[in-house]
Amino acid sequence: MFDFSTNSNACGPCPEALRAVQAADATRYPDPAYTALREALGAFHRVTPGRILLAAGASEFIHRITALAAQQGAVQVAVPPHSYGDYAQAAQVRGLDVLRSGGAAAGLHWACEPSSPLGLEDPSLHGWRKGEDGEAASALRVLDCAYVPLRLDTEGGWTGAPPPYLPSACWQLWTPNKALGLTGVRAAYAIAPPDCEELVHGLTALAPSWPVGAHGVALLQAWTHATVQQWLVRSLRTLGDWKARQQALCTDLGWAVHAGSLANYFCVQPATATLQSDLAALRASGIKLRDATSFGLPGTVRLGVLASAAQDALQAAWQALPGRTIPHSIGSRETL
């Protein structure tokens, strides 16, 4: 199976992080306060350990902070127009209205950097950095940083440390398992804005005991190591080469590529009137793409960047579908 539906780093797993996870002592509970881990993460982000809050994963934290917003009287949650479904789902199960294009009255605002599925910079970031969002400044604001370490652009790309352009006056939600190619290890952490001790206590009280197990602790500890970050930076160069090849292949297939993606994924509109049956046929042949209908983009699919062999398999499987023609430019393609 070649899985283009995931945004995991296709160069992974990171060997050092994998060894750390495999060596984790699963016979014992971690420190319930995660003292050493919070210190390491705080040093990595240059914030006090008291601002670090552990979570079982991004989805768990999304539901937890939505519950806190509801406790505080929020009735609306603002989400990006095209975004991860858990933002809206967590709001809806608590009876909160979901605003797809923002709104000053919302008690909880979500942004994702870069956005999924399109890989663009979230337009909310400018206002959050400059403090130009008026009444929204009093709301809970959360920036999902899942794909910050997987930015491939030269200006805002990952250098082995959290970039300075991220706004600090909001919650930052980090899930390194994607960047390290270990998505099966569920572990995340959030960084509270300055002077938010009461909110940290409130979110901690809503958490289950030991939200992160021994394997998650090992993953997050490894994330802070310089050698792991060096591996990640090197992998981004490879992903950039693979992405250029994959986008060119999609263009040769006659698919319209959405421009501007900064990340290790992008969206396309395949040249077909039978997308759903085509996706099912591709899956039966071992090729999995991400239908973007749930993101509000019908007729579009998101593709994570994979290696050349996976790309060639996608090309062959698409051409094998009934009624497909083979453009001449594909047959003469040279491997990048």
N, C-alpha and C positions, 0 to 999 in steps of 0.2 A: 504494500500500500504506500503510495506517495501522497502525503497529506499536506496539500496546499491550504487547508482551511485553518491551520494554526499559525499564530504569529511568533512561535517559539524560534529562537536562534538556531538556524539549520546547521550551523557550524558546531553545535554542541553535541553532547554535553561537555561543559567545561571539565577537563580531566581532574583538576585539583578539587573543584567543588564536588564532583562525583565521588572522589575518594573520601572526602570529609563526610559526605552523607552515608557512604557505605560503612565507615568506621564509627558512626554514631552509636552510643550505648543505649539501645532501646529497652534495656532491662530496668532502667531507672527513670523516675520523673525528672524533668529539668527543674532548675531553680524556679519556683513559682513567681518570683519577682523579676526573673531574667536580668539580674543585675549586671553581670559581665557582658551580656549581649547588648543591653541598652547602652552601656558605656562605649562599646565598640562602635555601634551604629551612631551614637551621638558624636564621637570623635570623627567618624567618616563624614558626617554632614556638618560638623562644626557647630553643633547645638548642644545644650545641656541634656544629660540622659533623662531628666524629668520630662522632656518634651517627646520622648519616644514611647510609642504605644504599640504593643505587639498584637497581631491578629492572625486568625487561623488561615486567612487568605483574603484577597481583595473582596470577594463576595460577602464573606462574613462581616468585614468592616463596613461595607456598604449598608448592609442591613442594620448593623449596630448603630451607626451614626444617624441613619434615618429614624431609628427608634428614639434616639435622643432628641432629634429635631421635633418629632411628634410630641414627646414629653414636654418640650419647651413651648408648645403651642403652635407649631408650624402647621399650616393647612395646605401649602403648595410647595412643590419641589420643581426647580428649574433644571432641565437637562438639555444637552446639545441636540440640535435637530436630528443628527444621525449619531447614535451612541450605543454603548453597551447596555443590553437589556436589563441588567440587574438594577441600574439606577431607578428606572421607572417601576420595575416589579416590586422593589422594596418599598416604594412610596405607595403603590396601589394596594398592597396587602394591608397597609395601615390606614387606608381611606384618605390618603392625601392626593390632591389634584396634581397632575403632571403638566408642566408648561414646557413645550418643545422649543420655544424661542426666547427663553429668559423671562424675567419679570421681577420688578423691584419688590413685589409683595411676597415673593417666595421666601420661605424660612430656611431652605437648603438649596444651594447652587452647586451644580457639578460641571466640571470641565475636564478634558482629557488632552494630554500633551505627549506626542501629537495625537490627533483624533483617530478614532477607529470607526468606520473602516477606511476612510479616505486618506489618512496619514498627513493631514494638514495641521498647521498651528491653530489651536483653539482661539477664536476671536475674543473670548472672555479674558485672555491673559493680559492684554494691553491695559484694560480697565483695572484689573486686579493689581497689576504692578504700579499703576499710577494713582490708584485710589479714586478712580473716576466713576465708580458704579453707584454712587449716591446711597440710597436707602439699603441697597444690597450689602453694604459694608457691615451692617449689624447682623446679617444672616450667617449661618454656617456655610462656609465655602470650602469645597474639597476639590483638589486637583489630582486626578488620577495620573500618576507618573509611570505607569506600567511600561510605556514605550519610549520614555526619555532615553534610557541607555541603548536603544536600538535605532536612534536617529542616525541616518547615513549622510546627511548634508554636511558640507565642509564648515559652514558657519556655526551651526548649533549642534554639531555632532558630539557624541560622548568622547571625553578625553581621559576617562578613568576616575573622574570625580564629579559630584553633582554640579551642574552648570549654574553660573550666577544669575542667569536671566529668569529663573523660576521665582514667582512671587512668594514672599515669606509670610504675608498676612493672610494665609489660608492654610488649611490642612493639606499636607502632601501624603499621598498614599503610594507606597512603593511595593512592587512585587518582583523581585529579582529572578524568580524562577524562569521567566520567559527569556531574559537576557542570557542566562546561563544554560539554557537548553534542558532544563529539568522541571518541566511544568507539572510532573506528577508529584512533586514535593510541595505541599500546600503550606505556604508561610508568607506572611506579609508584615509590614509595619507602617505606621503613620507617624508623621511629625506634626506636632501641634504648633499653631502660631505662637508667638511670644505672649506671655502673660495670660495663659489660658488654663491655669491650674484647675479651676473648678470644672471645666469641660473635660479635662483629662481624667479627673476623679469620677465624673459622671459616666464616661465611656468605659473606664476600668470596672466600675460597679456593674455594668451591663454585660461584661465579658464572662464566658464560662471559665472554669478553672483550667489552667494550663492550655491556653488556646493554641500554642505552638508546641509540637512534640519534639523529641530529640533530633529527628531528621531535619525538621524545619530549623531548629536552632543551629545545627551544623551548616546548613545551607546559608543562613543569614550571616553567621560568623565568617564563612569563607568569602562571602560577598565583599567584606571589608578589607580583604587581603590585597596588597599591591600586585602580587603575581596573578591573582584572578582577574583583576582589572586590566592588567597588561594583555592577558589572553583575550578578554572581551574587545579591547581596542583593535587588536590584530584581526579578530574575526569580522569586525565591521568593514575592513577593507575588502575581505573576500565577499561578504554579502553585497557590497556595492558593485563588484564586478558581476556577480550572479544576477543582481537586479537589472542591470543594464541589458544583459543577455536575455533575461526573461521578458522584459518589456518589449524588446525588439522582436522576440518570437511571437508574442501576443499580437503585435502590429502586423506581422507577416501572416498570421492566421485570419486577419481581417477584423480583429477585435478592437474596439475603441478603448484606449487606455486613458483613464482619468489622470489628468496632469497634476503635478505638484506634490506628490507623496514624498514625505521626508523620511519615511521609516522603511523597515524591512518587509513591507507589504504594500499593495496598491489594489485599486479596483479597475475592472474592465467591464465592458458591455460586449459579450460575445455576439457574433453575427449569426443569430439563429432566431427562429420564431417558436422553437420548441425547447426552451431552456430547461424547464423542469425535467422533461424526459431525457434530455441530453445529460443533465447532471446525474440522473439515476443510472444512465448507461455508463458514464465515466466511472462512477463509484463501483459498479459491477466489474469494471475492468481494472480496478485498483487505483483510481485517481479520485481524490476527494477535494472538491472546491467548496468555498463558503458562499452560499446564497445570501445576498445582501438585502433580501426583501425585508427581513426582520429589522434591519437598520433604517428602513424607509426608502430603500433604493431598489425597487423592483426592476428586473431585467439586468441586474448587475451582480457580479461575483467579486469577492475579495480573494486575492492570492497572496499567501505568504511566499517569500523568496526562498527557493530551494536550489539545490545544486544542479549542474548541467544534466546529469543522468535523469533526474526527476523531470526536468523541463522537456527533455527529448521524449520521455514516456508520455507526458501530457500531449505533446504534438502528435505522436503516433496514435494515441487513443482518440483524439479529436478527429483526426483524418480518417479513422476507421469507422466513424459513425455514418449511418446511411445518408447518402446525398451530399457528402462533403467532397470538395475539390481540393487539390494540393497546389497552392501557389508555387510558381517556379522558384521564387526567391528562397523558399524554405529548403528545397532540395539541395541548394548550393551553399547553405549556411556553413560558415567556419566556426568552430568552437572558440569562444572568447577566452 
